[in-house]
Amino acid sequence: MKQLEFFTIQSPCIGVCESGPNGFCLGCFRSRDERRYWNECSIEVKHKIVVACGQRKRRHEIKQRKSQLQQTPIQGSLLDEDAQGNLFDDE
């Protein structure tokens, strides 16, 4: 008997249930088929799904952080040069 058989694997659903652009749920990061057939999957398959969901979530978070960094304006310093090569003045 494999060790995984001793434990039940709970559904990773968090109740968001909204598909993202890649077809994965934005709450649990499962595909449509993974959500649909969850109760019929073996423990080993459920374990693989949960691992894949974690990887998908990490990739999604990295993509979001990169997007946020690109959209965040960089505040200029008084020591930065303007378009003419002069330091910014308050004058």
N, CA, C and O of each residue as an XYZ file, in Angstrom:
364
protein
N       0.844     -1.184      0.000
C       0.000      0.000      0.000
C       0.888      1.245      0.000
O       1.802      1.360      0.817
N       0.621      2.166     -0.907
C       1.394      3.399     -0.988
C       0.972      4.350      0.117
O      -0.168      4.324      0.583
N       1.914      5.189      0.527
C       1.643      6.103      1.625
C       0.513      7.075      1.295
O      -0.260      7.431      2.185
N       0.396      7.510      0.056
C      -0.665      8.447     -0.311
C      -2.054      7.897     -0.024
O      -2.990      8.663      0.200
N      -2.193      6.593     -0.029
C      -3.507      5.978      0.185
C      -4.012      6.165      1.605
O      -5.198      5.965      1.868
N      -3.132      6.547      2.527
C      -3.549      6.763      3.908
C      -4.238      8.117      4.100
O      -4.962      8.316      5.075
N      -4.016      9.023      3.189
C      -4.511     10.379      3.340
C      -5.508     10.714      2.238
O      -5.365     10.280      1.095
N      -6.509     11.486      2.599
C      -7.415     11.990      1.575
C      -6.895     13.347      1.135
O      -6.314     14.086      1.930
N      -7.101     13.665     -0.106
C      -6.666     14.957     -0.632
C      -7.915     15.782     -0.875
O      -8.760     15.436     -1.701
N      -8.017     16.875     -0.143
C      -9.175     17.749     -0.248
C      -9.107     18.558     -1.541
O      -8.023     18.835     -2.055
N     -10.241     18.921     -2.044
C     -10.314     19.757     -3.236
C      -9.636     21.098     -2.950
O      -9.844     21.679     -1.885
N      -8.830     21.594     -3.889
C      -8.176     22.886     -3.677
C      -9.096     24.080     -3.937
O      -8.644     25.224     -3.898
N     -10.368     23.831     -4.199
C     -11.319     24.895     -4.502
C     -11.408     25.888     -3.340
O     -11.503     25.498     -2.177
N     -11.375     27.188     -3.683
C     -11.542     28.235     -2.667
C     -12.801     29.057     -2.928
O     -13.014     30.094     -2.300
N     -13.636     28.586     -3.861
C     -14.919     29.221     -4.110
C     -14.897     30.405     -5.063
O     -15.886     31.132     -5.150
N     -13.803     30.620     -5.780
C     -13.754     31.723     -6.743
C     -14.420     31.293     -8.043
O     -15.278     32.010     -8.558
N     -14.048     30.149     -8.579
C     -14.692     29.520     -9.737
C     -14.878     30.453    -10.931
O     -15.993     30.641    -11.418
N     -13.788     31.026    -11.388
C     -13.798     31.900    -12.561
C     -12.627     31.503    -13.443
O     -11.489     31.441    -12.977
N     -12.895     31.238    -14.700
C     -11.833     30.818    -15.613
C     -11.010     32.008    -16.074
O     -11.538     33.068    -16.412
N      -9.698     31.800    -16.076
C      -8.780     32.825    -16.557
C      -8.538     32.683    -18.047
O      -9.172     31.855    -18.701
N      -7.623     33.484    -18.596
C      -7.369     33.467    -20.038
C      -6.797     32.143    -20.550
O      -6.956     31.824    -21.728
N      -6.140     31.374    -19.692
C      -5.573     30.086    -20.105
C      -6.529     28.923    -19.851
O      -6.183     27.772    -20.120
N      -7.722     29.207    -19.337
C      -8.693     28.160    -19.077
C      -8.619     27.556    -17.689
O      -9.406     26.672    -17.350
N      -7.679     28.026    -16.884
C      -7.563     27.523    -15.516
C      -8.378     28.409    -14.579
O      -8.506     29.614    -14.795
N      -8.925     27.791    -13.538
C      -9.698     28.528    -12.541
C      -8.779     29.540    -11.856
O      -7.650     29.207    -11.497
N      -9.256     30.772    -11.672
C      -8.455     31.802    -11.016
C      -8.383     31.608     -9.503
O      -7.605     32.282     -8.828
N      -9.181     30.698     -8.975
C      -9.140     30.422     -7.539
C      -8.225     29.275     -7.190
O      -7.359     29.409     -6.325
N      -8.408     28.131     -7.864
C      -7.631     26.932     -7.518
C      -6.623     26.535     -8.592
O      -5.782     25.667     -8.356
N      -6.696     27.155     -9.768
C      -5.770     26.912    -10.876
C      -5.875     25.507    -11.457
O      -4.904     24.967    -11.986
N      -7.076     24.917    -11.351
C      -7.312     23.633    -12.017
C      -7.936     23.884    -13.375
O      -8.598     24.899    -13.590
N      -7.717     22.941    -14.298
C      -8.367     23.015    -15.604
C      -9.833     22.615    -15.442
O     -10.255     22.139    -14.388
N     -10.575     22.816    -16.489
C     -11.995     22.448    -16.449
C     -12.166     20.948    -16.169
O     -12.972     20.563    -15.322
N     -11.413     20.112    -16.878
C     -11.518     18.665    -16.667
C     -11.048     18.254    -15.278
O     -11.615     17.343    -14.675
N     -10.010     18.923    -14.766
C      -9.541     18.606    -13.414
C     -10.618     18.936    -12.392
O     -10.775     18.205    -11.415
N     -11.345     19.992    -12.586
C     -12.449     20.326    -11.676
C     -13.611     19.362    -11.859
O     -14.206     18.892    -10.890
N     -13.917     19.082    -13.093
C     -15.077     18.249    -13.414
C     -14.943     16.821    -12.882
O     -15.903     16.263    -12.350
N     -13.768     16.235    -13.023
C     -13.574     14.828    -12.660
C     -12.838     14.628    -11.337
O     -12.357     13.529    -11.062
N     -12.746     15.662    -10.526
C     -11.997     15.594     -9.272
C     -12.435     14.410     -8.401
O     -11.585     13.671     -7.906
N     -13.712     14.221     -8.211
C     -14.206     13.160     -7.316
C     -13.937     11.758     -7.850
O     -13.950     10.795     -7.084
N     -13.697     11.632     -9.139
C     -13.447     10.325     -9.740
C     -11.963     10.002     -9.859
O     -11.605      8.876    -10.205
N     -11.092     10.971     -9.577
C      -9.648     10.775     -9.715
C      -9.099      9.949     -8.553
O      -9.620      9.992     -7.438
N      -8.040      9.199     -8.840
C      -7.346      8.462     -7.784
C      -6.561      9.450     -6.925
O      -6.377     10.605     -7.309
N      -6.109      9.001     -5.782
C      -5.333      9.855     -4.882
C      -4.046     10.314     -5.562
O      -3.634     11.463     -5.403
N      -3.413      9.422     -6.319
C      -2.168      9.774     -7.009
C      -2.407     10.892     -8.031
O      -1.611     11.825     -8.138
N      -3.498     10.788     -8.770
C      -3.822     11.813     -9.769
C      -4.163     13.130     -9.069
O      -3.740     14.194     -9.520
N      -4.916     13.069     -7.982
C      -5.240     14.283     -7.231
C      -3.966     14.969     -6.739
O      -3.849     16.193     -6.787
N      -3.021     14.168     -6.267
C      -1.751     14.715     -5.796
C      -1.033     15.443     -6.940
O      -0.519     16.545     -6.745
N      -0.997     14.841     -8.113
C      -0.357     15.471     -9.271
C      -1.068     16.761     -9.659
O      -0.425     17.738    -10.043
N      -2.376     16.763     -9.561
C      -3.160     17.961     -9.886
C      -2.827     19.084     -8.910
O      -2.630     20.226     -9.323
N      -2.764     18.766     -7.621
C      -2.464     19.778     -6.602
C      -1.066     20.358     -6.831
O      -0.873     21.567     -6.702
N      -0.102     19.520     -7.166
C       1.254     20.002     -7.449
C       1.238     20.924     -8.671
O       1.851     21.991     -8.655
N       0.537     20.511     -9.725
C       0.441     21.332    -10.939
C      -0.243     22.665    -10.644
O       0.151     23.698    -11.184
N      -1.254     22.645     -9.798
C      -1.959     23.881     -9.429
C      -1.014     24.851     -8.726
O      -1.055     26.055     -8.980
N      -0.174     24.337     -7.854
C       0.806     25.182     -7.166
C       1.771     25.826     -8.145
O       2.113     27.001     -8.003
N       2.211     25.066     -9.134
C       3.113     25.616    -10.153
C       2.409     26.678    -10.987
O       2.987     27.721    -11.292
N       1.173     26.409    -11.351
C       0.408     27.377    -12.143
C       0.194     28.674    -11.356
O       0.298     29.771    -11.905
N      -0.105     28.531    -10.076
C      -0.327     29.704     -9.230
C       0.936     30.546     -9.127
O       0.872     31.772     -9.219
N       2.092     29.897     -8.935
C       3.348     30.633     -8.847
C       3.652     31.380    -10.149
O       4.073     32.537    -10.120
N       3.439     30.715    -11.294
C       3.668     31.377    -12.585
C       2.734     32.578    -12.750
O       3.145     33.631    -13.236
N       1.476     32.410    -12.341
C       0.491     33.491    -12.429
C       0.923     34.678    -11.557
O       0.845     35.825    -11.996
N       1.376     34.410    -10.332
C       1.798     35.482     -9.424
C       3.024     36.214     -9.954
O       3.115     37.436     -9.840
N       3.971     35.471    -10.535
C       5.162     36.094    -11.112
C       4.764     36.999    -12.271
O       5.265     38.116    -12.394
N       3.869     36.519    -13.112
C       3.402     37.307    -14.256
C       2.703     38.580    -13.775
O       2.894     39.648    -14.357
N       1.904     38.474    -12.730
C       1.213     39.648    -12.184
C       2.205     40.662    -11.626
O       2.060     41.863    -11.854
N       3.230     40.176    -10.881
C       4.228     41.082    -10.317
C       4.983     41.827    -11.416
O       5.219     43.030    -11.307
N       5.358     41.110    -12.471
C       6.064     41.746    -13.581
C       5.190     42.802    -14.228
O       5.671     43.880    -14.577
N       3.914     42.502    -14.392
C       2.979     43.453    -14.995
C       2.841     44.698    -14.124
O       2.815     45.817    -14.637
N       2.753     44.509    -12.811
C       2.623     45.637    -11.898
C       3.872     46.502    -11.916
O       3.776     47.728    -11.872
N       5.045     45.878    -11.980
C       6.287     46.641    -12.012
C       6.399     47.473    -13.283
O       6.921     48.588    -13.254
N       5.917     46.942    -14.387
C       5.972     47.674    -15.648
C       4.996     48.848    -15.652
O       5.231     49.836    -16.349
N       3.920     48.763    -14.899
C       2.910     49.819    -14.868
C       3.200     50.881    -13.816
O       2.624     51.967    -13.868
N       4.078     50.590    -12.866
C       4.375     51.520    -11.791
C       5.291     52.620    -12.299
O       6.410     52.340    -12.731
N       4.830     53.880    -12.253
C       5.696     54.973    -12.709
C       6.864     55.161    -11.748
O       6.729     55.008    -10.534
N       7.997     55.492    -12.317
C       9.185     55.724    -11.503
C       9.239     57.210    -11.187
O       9.213     58.054    -12.083
N       9.312     57.511     -9.907
C       9.339     58.906     -9.477
C      10.727     59.482     -9.745
O      11.739     58.879     -9.387
N      10.763     60.629    -10.366
C      12.029     61.286    -10.666
C      12.657     61.895     -9.431
O      11.976     62.183     -8.446
N      13.946     62.086     -9.495
C      14.694     62.702     -8.421
C      15.044     64.120     -8.826
O      15.099     64.425    -10.017
N      15.279     64.988     -7.863
C      15.717     66.339     -8.166
C      17.102     66.340     -8.810
O      17.503     67.333     -9.418
N      17.822     65.248     -8.682
C      19.153     65.153     -9.274
C      19.133     64.577    -10.678
O      20.180     64.487    -11.320
N      17.952     64.183    -11.173
C      17.834     63.670    -12.538
C      17.913     64.819    -13.529
O      17.509     65.944    -13.233
N      18.436     64.523    -14.701
C      18.506     65.542    -15.741
C      17.210     65.547    -16.540
O      16.582     64.506    -16.734
N      16.816     66.735    -17.002
C      15.634     66.828    -17.848
C      16.042     66.600    -19.302
O      17.189     66.246    -19.575
N      15.129     66.796    -20.220
C      15.385     66.516    -21.637
C      16.520     67.361    -22.212
O      17.182     66.929    -23.155
N      16.760     68.556    -21.668
C      17.825     69.428    -22.174
C      19.160     69.143    -21.492
O      20.152     69.802    -21.802
N      19.212     68.187    -20.578
C      20.468     67.872    -19.907
C      20.713     68.708    -18.657
O      21.790     68.646    -18.063
N      19.714     69.487    -18.261
C      19.840     70.303    -17.052
C      19.249     69.578    -15.861
O      18.318     68.785    -15.998
N      19.791     69.854    -14.712
C      19.189     69.326    -13.489
C      17.859     70.029    -13.274
O      17.718     71.209    -13.596
N      16.873     69.303    -12.725
C      15.578     69.922    -12.443
C      15.749     70.999    -11.393
O      16.453     70.813    -10.400
N      15.112     72.100    -11.616
C      15.149     73.218    -10.675
C      13.738     73.504    -10.203
O      12.770     73.217    -10.908
N      13.622     74.056     -9.038
C      12.325     74.508     -8.545
C      12.094     75.972     -8.930
O      11.069     76.551     -8.572
N      13.021     76.560     -9.642
C      12.934     77.976    -10.013
C      12.007     78.197    -11.161
O      11.823     79.334    -11.596
